[in-house]
Amino acid sequence: MPPRRVTVFGSSRVVASDLEYQEAARLGRLLAEAGYIVYTGGYAGAMEAVSRSVVESGGVAIGVTMRPWAKRLQANRWITREVVASDMFARLRWLTESDAYVALPGGAGTLSEVALAWNLIQTGSIDPRPLVLVGPRWRALVDCFQRALSIEARDLALLTVAESVEDVVAQLTGIRRTGVSPAL
């Protein structure tokens, strides 16, 4: 049975006219059409794009926001349900309780979320689950990890790089599309 809850990590800094926003929206639609409940950080940018297209496609988009940020940031209007975490650690706990993770390009926040999910899987703190990184920037970063950090091949094997958002659902369900190089 494929995962039912998927957390999508991504940048808050992209806008509707950016290609990255449009890719995030396409990912949200594909996840909704596949029947996933989609969790995001609940704010702007890629999180908004994913949430919007999930909801417009008839799906459920849950945004996990933070109480300390409420004075300066508002949840995007597209989420179906908002979970307000008391602090960053509670927020990360919510986001890492999903059955799978997908990471779009992002910044330091996205990288920290991916690193946490990866480390939880790697240390056996949570059961193994898909961790799909989308796009060539992630492949370049994983290549950098391999060269610059002390990481074993089995730890790198916990990561899957999807070339595009169209490949994500297949990666989550374990189905490999022709021409996709999922393993590192």
Buried (B, 14 or more C-beta within 10 A) or exposed (E): EBBEBBBBBBBBBBEEEBEBBBBBBBBBBBBBBBEBBBBBBBBBBBBBBBBBBBBBBEBBBBBBBBEEBEEEBEBBEBBBEBBBBEEEEBBBEBBBEBBBBBBBBBEEBBBBBBEBBBBBBBEEEBEEBBBBBBBEBBBEBBEEBEEEEEBEEEBBEBBBBBBBBBBBBBBBBEEBBEEBEBEB
